[in-house]
């Protein structure tokens, strides 16, 4: 199943972890290599990927990081405001969603 451009998930491939479409190369491996200092061209050669595959892995990872930040914020809101007005929590959540959308626009433009 395609979960993002050039990124798929299949329970029978790499234990259902996101991989580059048409390969068994996990997204986390590609992102880890980039984070470790490999250049895009080096990753392409090492894993027989196209430039767009590597860029798609990087974009997917950025998007996931943004959602992780949102869930962490929601946990903080819940923990900090056990007896708070639900409308206040709703406003905090709406602000967090706006932040996710800003991050998404930034990722698309980069």
C-alpha positions as CSV (number, residue, x, y, z in Angstrom):
1,X,0.0,0.0,0.0
2,X,1.4,3.4,-0.9
3,X,1.5,5.7,2.1
4,X,3.4,8.5,0.5
5,X,4.8,9.2,-2.9
6,X,7.4,6.5,-3.6
7,X,6.9,5.0,-0.1
8,X,5.0,1.7,0.4
9,X,4.2,-0.6,3.3
10,X,3.5,-4.3,2.9
11,X,3.3,-6.7,5.8
12,X,5.4,-9.2,3.8
13,X,8.2,-6.8,3.1
14,X,10.6,-5.8,5.9
15,X,8.0,-6.6,8.6
16,X,5.7,-3.9,7.3
17,X,8.1,-1.0,7.7
18,X,8.0,1.8,5.1
19,X,10.2,1.0,2.1
20,X,11.1,2.7,-1.1
21,X,8.4,1.5,-3.6
22,X,9.6,-1.5,-5.7
23,X,12.5,-2.2,-3.4
24,X,13.2,-3.7,0.0
25,X,15.1,-0.7,1.1
26,X,13.7,0.7,4.3
27,X,13.0,4.5,4.5
28,X,14.8,4.5,8.0
29,X,17.9,3.1,6.4
30,X,18.0,5.8,3.7
31,X,17.3,8.6,6.2
32,X,19.9,7.1,8.6
33,X,22.6,7.1,5.9
34,X,21.8,10.8,5.0
35,X,21.9,11.7,8.7
36,X,25.2,9.9,9.0
37,X,26.7,12.1,6.3
38,X,26.3,10.2,3.1
39,X,25.5,12.4,0.1
40,X,22.3,11.8,-1.9
41,X,24.4,10.5,-4.8
42,X,26.2,8.0,-2.6
43,X,22.9,6.6,-1.2
44,X,21.6,6.3,-4.8
45,X,24.6,4.3,-5.8
46,X,24.8,2.2,-2.7
47,X,21.1,1.1,-2.8
48,X,20.4,1.5,-6.6
49,X,17.8,4.2,-6.0
50,X,16.7,7.2,-8.0
51,X,17.3,10.7,-6.7
52,X,13.5,11.1,-6.3
53,X,13.4,7.9,-4.1
54,X,16.0,9.4,-1.7
55,X,14.2,12.8,-1.6
56,X,10.9,11.0,-1.0
57,X,12.4,9.1,2.0
58,X,13.7,12.4,3.4
59,X,10.3,14.1,3.0
60,X,8.4,11.2,4.5
61,X,10.7,11.3,7.6
62,X,10.2,15.0,8.0
63,X,6.5,14.5,7.9
64,X,6.6,11.7,10.5
65,X,8.7,13.9,12.8
66,X,6.1,16.6,12.6
67,X,3.3,14.2,13.6
68,X,5.4,12.9,16.5
69,X,5.8,16.5,17.7
70,X,2.0,16.9,17.5
71,X,1.3,13.8,19.6
72,X,3.9,14.8,22.2
73,X,2.2,18.2,22.4
74,X,-1.2,16.6,22.9
75,X,0.2,14.5,25.7
76,X,1.6,17.6,27.4
77,X,-1.7,19.4,27.0
78,X,-3.6,16.4,28.5
79,X,-1.1,16.0,31.4
80,X,-0.9,19.7,32.2
81,X,-4.6,20.4,32.0
82,X,-6.4,17.5,33.6
83,X,-9.2,19.7,34.8
84,X,-9.1,22.3,32.0
85,X,-12.0,23.6,29.9
86,X,-12.4,21.3,26.8
87,X,-12.6,24.4,24.6
88,X,-9.1,25.5,25.8
89,X,-7.7,22.0,24.9
90,X,-9.5,22.3,21.5
91,X,-7.8,25.6,20.8
92,X,-4.4,24.1,21.8
93,X,-5.0,21.2,19.5
94,X,-6.1,23.5,16.7
95,X,-2.9,25.4,17.1
96,X,-0.8,22.2,17.0
97,X,-2.6,21.2,13.7
98,X,-1.8,24.6,12.2
99,X,1.8,24.0,13.1
100,X,1.8,20.6,11.4
101,X,0.3,22.3,8.3
102,X,3.0,25.0,8.3
103,X,5.7,22.3,8.6
104,X,4.1,20.4,5.7
105,X,4.1,23.5,3.5
106,X,7.7,24.1,4.4
107,X,8.6,20.5,3.4
108,X,6.8,20.8,0.1
109,X,8.5,24.0,-0.7
110,X,12.0,22.6,0.1
